[in-house]
Amino acid sequence: MKYLRKIRITKKISKHLPQEPGVYIFWNNSIPIYVGKALNLKNRVSSYFSSSLLPKTKKMVNSANFISYIKVLSELEALLLEAKLVRNFQPQYNFSLKDDKSPLYICVTNDLYPRVLALRKGNLKNINKVYGPFHSSTSVRFILKLLRNIFPYSDHKLGKKKCIYSHIGLCNPCPNVIEFIKDDKRKNILRLKYLANIKYINSVMLGRINVIKTNLMRKMYNASKEEYFEEANEYKEAIDKLNYITQPVTKVDEFLKNPNLAEDIRKFELIELRKLLVKRLFLSPKLKRIECYDVAHLAGTNPTASMVTFINGERDSSLHRHFRIRNAKKSDDISALEEVAKRRIKYLNKWGRPDLIVVDGGKGQISAFRNYFEKEGIGVVGISKRREALIIPTIKFSTKAFEEVLLKRGPALSLISRMRDEAHRFARRLHHHLVSKSLLSRIS
């Protein structure tokens, strides 16, 4: 903590904060009085200086005269770092702002079909496994949401109808459904499948991630060998989701030792991406500014596109742009991106000049941008929709030659995945707004 920079709190404090995940600390001189986590540090801290604060929160803010922050790389790392700092320093307001409620526990019950629940200490009855305590209910919800998406479970008692969560795959197989199956063999298979999910959840909570992955990979291989391809795909999806939430997480102590660790990691990601591209693509000496583009539509209706901008490996939302597609053919992503490229090239000086353009798509999508930007000396690459790979125009052969380069799990893939996800999210945001507006106009 002694390496942290303390920023004096003023009305313009948000200007000093990044739009990245991390942890923030409110100080009363040299005493930490509150620790919080945020997916976007700038937005979260800004909210403390609104006029609609609750009395306890307002008292905390008025007691603070400095603030510090530590950038991390993901929401999960922010959660872990927040928990460690709260545990170590016991800040006064982290507990007074919890409305005096007792800590939460993640519990697995003793039922025939064990349920996974969040309970307080006074409600720990008929429980088989208990994990915690967790002082933040937000943290508990976050963990349970991650687990349920990978290993569906039940949080309800046995009933006569299929539960609502089973319709969206979050209680699968649903115990209510299993119990009403008359075929004993089929019933037993589904019950064992449900119990396997509960076993995996217990293993995750105990930190046995590698054991789970090995087990799932073995089952996937065996199912594929027996040509049970649908079952094999289920195991693959579980492995992919598990890989996503357990991607290399930096030890929280490392962020405390080096408050600039996030920036150092971003620099390394850029270096690794440039190494991958430099032999195949004309590039500027530095990849300071990278723009990523994506298209969103529903059966060709209300098409939109997004441009998201990353500066030195970090998103800069102030440079993001939305495009409403007007002239492209219906359901034609390539002509939509060509329309975007035509409009973007006109603002090369006003909006800023990218060092690299990344499009979500293959050869056609790349060509839509290359026709306009390659003559400006700006490289264009695509992201394969089928697998984690870059589609790169090669300079060794003709201008129509492309190479698909698989991205191994590591720094370059982390950066590309982050850009693609941000472009997709930003494109969908405008698209959803236009769809809602269109539906409301029909109703009225």
C-alpha positions as CSV (number, residue, x, y, z in Angstrom):
1,M,0.0,0.0,0.0
2,K,2.9,2.4,0.6
3,Y,3.6,2.5,-3.2
4,L,0.1,3.8,-4.0
5,R,-0.3,7.3,-5.2
6,K,-2.9,9.2,-3.2
7,I,-4.9,11.7,-5.2
8,R,-6.5,14.6,-3.3
9,I,-10.3,14.5,-3.7
10,T,-11.7,17.4,-5.7
11,K,-14.7,17.9,-7.9
12,K,-12.6,17.0,-10.9
13,I,-11.3,13.7,-9.4
14,S,-12.8,11.6,-12.2
15,K,-10.4,13.1,-14.8
16,H,-7.6,11.3,-13.1
17,L,-9.2,7.8,-13.2
18,P,-9.2,5.2,-16.0
19,Q,-12.2,3.5,-17.6
20,E,-10.8,0.1,-16.6
21,P,-11.6,-2.5,-13.9
22,G,-9.8,-2.1,-10.6
23,V,-10.0,-1.3,-6.9
24,Y,-10.3,2.1,-5.3
25,I,-9.5,3.2,-1.7
26,F,-10.9,6.2,0.1
27,W,-8.4,7.6,2.7
28,N,-8.7,9.8,5.7
29,N,-5.2,11.0,5.7
30,S,-3.1,7.8,6.1
31,I,-6.0,5.6,7.2
32,P,-8.0,3.5,4.6
33,I,-11.7,4.0,5.4
34,Y,-13.3,2.2,2.4
35,V,-12.3,-0.2,-0.3
36,G,-14.4,-0.9,-3.3
37,K,-14.2,-2.7,-6.7
38,A,-15.3,-1.5,-10.1
39,L,-15.6,-2.7,-13.7
40,N,-15.1,0.9,-14.7
41,L,-13.1,2.9,-12.1
42,K,-14.0,6.4,-13.6
43,N,-17.7,5.8,-13.7
44,R,-17.9,4.1,-10.3
45,V,-15.9,6.7,-8.4
46,S,-17.8,9.5,-10.1
47,S,-21.1,8.1,-8.7
48,Y,-19.9,8.9,-5.2
49,F,-20.1,12.6,-6.0
50,S,-23.7,12.8,-7.1
51,S,-26.4,14.5,-5.1
52,S,-28.4,11.4,-4.4
53,L,-26.1,9.5,-1.9
54,L,-27.5,7.6,1.1
55,P,-26.6,9.2,4.4
56,K,-24.0,6.6,5.4
57,T,-22.3,6.7,2.0
58,K,-22.3,10.6,2.1
59,K,-20.7,10.5,5.5
60,M,-18.0,8.2,4.2
61,V,-17.2,10.4,1.2
62,N,-17.2,13.6,3.5
63,S,-14.7,11.8,5.8
64,A,-12.3,11.1,2.9
65,N,-9.7,13.5,1.6
66,F,-7.6,11.2,-0.6
67,I,-8.3,8.4,-3.1
68,S,-6.1,5.8,-4.6
69,Y,-6.7,3.2,-7.3
70,I,-5.1,0.0,-8.6
71,K,-5.9,-1.1,-12.1
72,V,-6.4,-4.8,-12.8
73,L,-7.3,-6.8,-15.9
74,S,-10.7,-8.3,-15.1
75,E,-13.7,-8.1,-12.8
76,L,-12.7,-11.4,-11.1
77,E,-9.2,-9.9,-10.2
78,A,-11.0,-6.8,-8.9
79,L,-13.2,-8.9,-6.7
80,L,-10.2,-10.9,-5.3
81,L,-8.1,-7.8,-4.7
82,E,-11.0,-6.0,-2.9
83,A,-11.6,-9.0,-0.7
84,K,-7.9,-9.2,0.3
85,L,-7.6,-5.5,1.1
86,V,-10.9,-5.5,3.1
87,R,-9.7,-8.6,5.0
88,N,-6.2,-7.0,5.7
89,F,-7.2,-3.5,6.7
90,Q,-10.8,-3.9,8.0
91,P,-11.8,-0.4,6.7
92,Q,-14.4,1.2,8.9
93,Y,-17.0,1.9,6.2
94,N,-16.8,-1.5,4.5
95,F,-18.7,-2.9,7.4
96,S,-20.9,0.1,8.4
97,L,-22.3,0.3,4.9
98,K,-23.5,-3.3,5.0
99,D,-26.7,-2.5,7.0
100,D,-25.4,-4.7,9.8
101,K,-26.3,-7.9,8.0
102,S,-24.3,-11.0,8.8
103,P,-21.9,-12.4,6.1
104,L,-23.1,-14.7,3.4
105,Y,-22.1,-18.2,2.7
106,I,-22.3,-20.3,-0.4
107,C,-23.9,-23.6,0.6
108,V,-24.7,-27.0,-0.9
109,T,-27.6,-28.7,0.7
110,N,-28.1,-32.4,1.8
111,D,-31.2,-32.9,-0.4
112,L,-31.7,-35.8,-2.8
113,Y,-30.9,-33.3,-5.5
114,P,-28.5,-30.9,-3.7
115,R,-29.3,-27.2,-4.1
116,V,-26.7,-24.4,-4.3
117,L,-27.8,-21.4,-2.1
118,A,-26.5,-18.2,-0.6
119,L,-27.4,-18.2,3.1
120,R,-26.6,-16.2,6.2
121,K,-25.1,-17.8,9.3
122,G,-28.4,-18.3,11.1
123,N,-29.9,-20.2,8.2
124,L,-27.3,-23.0,7.8
125,K,-29.6,-26.0,8.2
126,N,-29.6,-29.2,6.2
127,I,-26.3,-28.2,4.7
128,N,-23.6,-30.5,3.3
129,K,-20.9,-28.1,2.2
130,V,-20.3,-24.5,3.3
131,Y,-18.0,-21.9,1.7
132,G,-17.3,-18.5,3.0
133,P,-18.0,-16.2,4.7
134,F,-18.4,-13.4,2.0
135,H,-19.0,-9.9,3.3
136,S,-20.2,-8.7,-0.1
137,S,-23.5,-10.0,-1.5
138,T,-22.4,-8.7,-4.9
139,S,-19.4,-11.0,-4.8
140,V,-21.6,-14.0,-3.9
141,R,-24.0,-13.3,-6.8
142,F,-21.0,-12.9,-9.2
143,I,-19.6,-16.3,-8.2
144,L,-22.9,-18.1,-8.4
145,K,-23.7,-16.6,-11.8
146,L,-20.3,-17.8,-13.2
147,L,-20.8,-21.3,-11.8
148,R,-24.4,-21.6,-12.9
149,N,-23.5,-20.8,-16.5
150,I,-21.0,-23.6,-16.6
151,F,-22.5,-26.2,-14.3
152,P,-26.3,-25.7,-14.1
153,Y,-27.8,-26.3,-10.7
154,S,-31.1,-26.1,-8.8
155,D,-31.9,-23.6,-6.0
156,H,-35.5,-24.8,-5.5
157,K,-37.1,-27.7,-3.6
158,L,-38.7,-30.5,-5.5
159,G,-42.0,-29.6,-7.3
160,K,-44.3,-30.8,-9.9
161,K,-43.4,-28.4,-12.7
162,K,-40.3,-27.7,-14.7
163,C,-38.7,-24.6,-13.1
164,I,-38.3,-21.3,-15.0
165,Y,-34.5,-21.5,-15.0
166,S,-34.6,-24.9,-16.8
167,H,-36.0,-23.0,-19.9
168,I,-32.8,-21.0,-20.2
169,G,-30.4,-23.9,-19.4
170,L,-29.5,-22.7,-15.9
171,C,-31.2,-25.7,-14.1
172,N,-30.3,-28.6,-16.4
173,P,-31.3,-31.3,-15.9
174,C,-34.1,-29.9,-13.6
175,P,-34.8,-32.2,-10.6
176,N,-38.5,-31.6,-11.1
177,V,-38.3,-33.1,-14.6
178,I,-36.0,-36.0,-13.5
179,E,-38.4,-37.1,-10.7
180,F,-41.3,-37.5,-13.1
181,I,-39.5,-39.7,-15.6
182,K,-40.9,-43.3,-15.6
183,D,-37.9,-44.9,-17.3
184,D,-35.6,-45.8,-14.4
185,K,-32.5,-46.1,-16.6
186,R,-33.1,-42.6,-18.2
187,K,-33.9,-41.2,-14.7
188,N,-30.7,-42.5,-13.2
189,I,-28.6,-41.1,-16.1
190,L,-30.0,-37.6,-15.6
191,R,-29.7,-37.8,-11.8
192,L,-26.0,-38.7,-12.1
193,K,-25.5,-35.9,-14.6
194,Y,-27.0,-33.4,-12.1
195,L,-24.9,-34.8,-9.2
196,A,-21.8,-34.5,-11.4
197,N,-22.5,-30.7,-11.8
198,I,-22.8,-30.4,-8.0
199,K,-19.5,-32.3,-7.6
200,Y,-17.8,-29.9,-10.1
201,I,-19.2,-26.8,-8.2
202,N,-17.7,-28.2,-4.9
203,S,-14.4,-28.7,-6.7
204,V,-14.4,-25.1,-8.1
205,M,-15.0,-23.7,-4.6
206,L,-12.1,-25.7,-3.3
207,G,-9.9,-24.4,-6.1
208,R,-9.4,-27.8,-7.9
209,I,-9.8,-26.3,-11.4
210,N,-7.2,-28.4,-13.1
211,V,-8.7,-31.6,-11.9
212,I,-12.1,-30.5,-13.3
213,K,-10.6,-29.6,-16.7
214,T,-8.8,-33.0,-16.9
215,N,-12.0,-34.8,-16.1
216,L,-14.1,-32.9,-18.6
217,M,-11.5,-33.4,-21.3
218,R,-11.5,-37.1,-20.7
219,K,-15.3,-37.3,-20.9
220,M,-15.3,-35.2,-24.1
221,Y,-12.7,-37.4,-25.7
222,N,-14.6,-40.6,-24.8
223,A,-18.0,-39.2,-26.0
224,S,-16.4,-38.1,-29.3
225,K,-14.8,-41.6,-29.7
226,E,-18.2,-43.2,-29.2
227,E,-19.7,-40.7,-31.7
228,Y,-21.9,-39.0,-29.1
229,F,-21.1,-35.7,-30.7
230,E,-23.8,-33.6,-29.0
231,E,-22.6,-34.8,-25.6
232,A,-19.0,-34.1,-26.5
233,N,-19.9,-30.6,-27.5
234,E,-21.5,-30.0,-24.1
235,Y,-18.3,-31.0,-22.4
236,K,-16.3,-28.7,-24.8
237,E,-18.6,-25.7,-24.0
238,A,-18.1,-26.3,-20.3
239,I,-14.3,-26.4,-20.8
240,D,-14.4,-23.2,-22.8
241,K,-16.5,-21.4,-20.2
242,L,-14.2,-22.7,-17.4
243,N,-11.2,-21.5,-19.3
244,Y,-12.8,-18.1,-19.7
245,I,-13.5,-17.5,-16.0
246,T,-10.2,-19.1,-14.9
247,Q,-8.0,-17.4,-17.4
248,P,-4.6,-16.7,-15.9
249,V,-5.5,-14.5,-12.9
250,T,-2.6,-12.4,-11.6
251,K,-2.0,-12.9,-7.9
252,V,-3.5,-10.0,-6.1
253,D,-0.2,-9.4,-4.1
254,E,1.5,-8.6,-7.4
255,F,-0.8,-5.6,-8.0
256,L,0.0,-4.4,-4.5
257,K,3.8,-4.8,-5.1
258,N,3.5,-3.0,-8.5
259,P,0.5,-0.6,-8.8
260,N,1.5,-0.2,-12.5
261,L,1.3,-3.9,-13.2
262,A,-1.8,-3.6,-15.4
263,E,0.0,-1.1,-17.7
264,D,3.0,-3.4,-17.8
265,I,0.8,-6.4,-18.9
266,R,-0.9,-4.3,-21.6
267,K,2.5,-3.3,-23.0
268,F,3.5,-6.9,-23.2
269,E,0.3,-7.8,-25.0
270,L,1.0,-5.2,-27.6
271,I,4.6,-6.4,-28.0
272,E,3.4,-10.0,-28.5
273,L,0.7,-8.9,-31.0
274,R,3.2,-6.9,-33.0
275,K,5.7,-9.8,-33.1
276,L,2.9,-12.0,-34.5
277,L,2.0,-9.5,-37.2
278,V,5.2,-7.7,-38.2
279,K,6.5,-10.5,-40.5
280,R,3.2,-10.7,-42.3
281,L,1.8,-7.2,-42.4
282,F,3.0,-3.7,-42.9
283,L,2.8,-2.0,-39.5
284,S,3.8,1.3,-37.9
285,P,6.6,1.2,-35.4
286,K,4.1,1.3,-32.5
287,L,0.6,-0.1,-32.1
288,K,-0.5,2.8,-30.0
289,R,-4.0,3.1,-31.5
290,I,-6.0,0.0,-32.6
291,E,-9.6,0.2,-33.9
292,C,-11.9,-2.8,-34.0
293,Y,-15.2,-3.0,-36.0
294,D,-18.2,-5.2,-35.8
295,V,-21.7,-5.3,-37.3
296,A,-25.0,-6.2,-35.6
297,H,-28.5,-6.9,-37.1
298,L,-31.5,-9.1,-36.7
299,A,-32.3,-10.9,-39.9
300,G,-31.0,-7.9,-41.8
301,T,-33.2,-5.4,-39.8
302,N,-31.9,-2.3,-38.0
303,P,-28.3,-2.9,-39.0
304,T,-25.6,-1.1,-37.0
305,A,-21.9,-1.1,-36.7
306,S,-19.4,-0.2,-34.1
307,M,-15.9,1.3,-34.0
308,V,-14.1,0.8,-30.6
309,T,-10.7,2.3,-29.9
310,F,-7.9,1.0,-27.8
311,I,-5.0,3.2,-26.8
312,N,-1.9,1.4,-25.6
313,G,-4.0,-1.7,-25.1
314,E,-6.7,0.0,-23.1
315,R,-10.2,0.9,-24.3
316,D,-11.0,4.6,-24.6
317,S,-14.7,4.9,-24.7
318,S,-14.5,8.6,-25.6
319,L,-13.2,7.5,-29.0
320,H,-15.9,4.8,-29.7
321,R,-18.3,5.5,-32.6
322,H,-21.7,4.0,-33.6
323,F,-22.8,3.8,-37.3
324,R,-26.3,3.3,-38.5
325,I,-26.1,1.3,-41.8
326,R,-28.2,2.9,-44.5
327,N,-27.2,1.7,-47.9
328,A,-25.9,-1.9,-47.5
329,K,-27.7,-4.9,-48.8
330,K,-29.9,-6.8,-46.3
331,S,-27.9,-9.2,-44.1
332,D,-24.7,-8.3,-45.9
333,D,-22.0,-7.7,-43.4
334,I,-19.4,-7.0,-46.1
335,S,-21.3,-4.2,-47.8
336,A,-22.1,-2.8,-44.3
337,L,-18.5,-2.7,-43.4
338,E,-17.6,-1.1,-46.8
339,E,-20.1,1.6,-46.0
340,V,-18.4,2.1,-42.6
341,A,-15.0,2.2,-44.2
342,K,-16.1,4.9,-46.6
343,R,-17.4,7.0,-43.8
344,R,-14.4,6.4,-41.5
345,I,-11.8,7.4,-44.0
346,K,-13.3,10.8,-44.3
347,Y,-12.5,11.5,-40.6
348,L,-9.0,10.2,-40.6
349,N,-7.6,13.5,-39.5
350,K,-10.5,14.7,-37.3
351,W,-11.0,11.4,-35.3
352,G,-7.4,10.3,-35.3
353,R,-5.3,7.9,-37.3
354,P,-5.2,4.2,-36.3
355,D,-2.0,2.1,-36.4
356,L,-4.0,-1.1,-37.0
357,I,-7.6,-2.0,-37.9
358,V,-9.2,-5.2,-36.7
359,V,-12.5,-6.4,-38.2
360,D,-14.8,-9.2,-36.9
361,G,-14.8,-11.5,-40.0
362,G,-12.7,-13.0,-42.7
363,K,-11.4,-12.2,-46.2
364,G,-14.5,-10.3,-47.4
365,Q,-14.7,-8.1,-44.3
366,I,-10.9,-7.4,-44.4
367,S,-11.1,-6.5,-48.1
368,A,-13.9,-4.0,-47.4
369,F,-11.5,-2.0,-45.3
370,R,-8.2,-2.7,-47.2
371,N,-9.6,-1.0,-50.3
372,Y,-9.6,2.3,-48.4
373,F,-6.9,2.1,-45.7
374,E,-4.1,0.1,-47.1
375,K,-3.1,3.0,-49.4
376,E,-2.8,5.1,-46.2
377,G,-0.3,2.6,-44.9
378,I,-2.7,1.2,-42.2
379,G,-2.8,-2.6,-41.8
380,V,-6.1,-4.5,-41.6
381,V,-6.6,-8.0,-40.1
382,G,-9.7,-10.1,-39.4
383,I,-10.8,-12.3,-36.5
384,S,-12.0,-15.7,-37.5
385,K,-15.6,-16.4,-36.4
386,R,-15.0,-20.2,-36.3
387,R,-12.0,-20.3,-33.9
388,E,-9.5,-18.2,-32.1
389,A,-7.4,-17.1,-35.1
390,L,-6.4,-14.0,-37.0
391,I,-6.9,-13.7,-40.8
392,I,-3.9,-11.7,-42.1
393,P,-3.3,-10.5,-45.6
394,T,0.2,-11.5,-46.5
395,I,2.7,-9.3,-48.3
396,K,4.8,-12.1,-49.5
397,F,2.5,-13.1,-52.4
398,S,-0.3,-11.3,-54.2
399,T,-2.6,-8.8,-52.5
400,K,-5.4,-11.4,-52.5
401,A,-3.4,-13.9,-50.4
402,F,-4.4,-14.5,-46.8
403,E,-3.0,-16.5,-43.9
404,E,-4.9,-17.9,-40.9
405,V,-2.8,-17.7,-37.7
406,L,-4.1,-19.6,-34.7
407,L,-3.7,-17.7,-31.5
408,K,-2.4,-19.6,-28.6
409,R,-3.7,-18.8,-25.1
410,G,-1.6,-15.8,-24.0
411,P,-1.0,-12.1,-24.2
412,A,-1.9,-11.6,-27.9
413,L,-5.2,-13.6,-27.7
414,S,-6.2,-11.7,-24.5
415,L,-5.9,-8.4,-26.3
416,I,-7.7,-9.5,-29.5
417,S,-10.5,-11.2,-27.4
418,R,-11.0,-8.0,-25.4
419,M,-11.2,-5.8,-28.5
420,R,-13.7,-8.2,-30.2
421,D,-15.9,-8.5,-27.1
422,E,-16.0,-4.7,-26.7
423,A,-16.8,-4.1,-30.4
424,H,-19.6,-6.7,-30.2
425,R,-21.0,-5.2,-27.0
426,F,-21.0,-1.7,-28.4
427,A,-22.6,-2.7,-31.7
428,R,-25.4,-4.5,-30.0
429,R,-26.1,-1.5,-27.7
430,L,-27.2,0.7,-30.6
431,H,-28.9,-2.2,-32.4
432,H,-31.0,-3.1,-29.3
433,H,-32.0,0.6,-29.0
434,L,-33.2,0.7,-32.6
435,V,-35.1,-2.5,-32.3
436,S,-36.9,-1.3,-29.2
437,K,-37.7,2.0,-30.9
438,S,-39.1,0.2,-33.9
439,L,-41.3,-2.1,-31.8
440,L,-42.6,0.8,-29.8
441,S,-43.5,2.7,-33.0
442,R,-45.5,-0.3,-34.2
443,I,-47.4,-0.6,-31.0
444,S,-48.3,3.0,-30.9
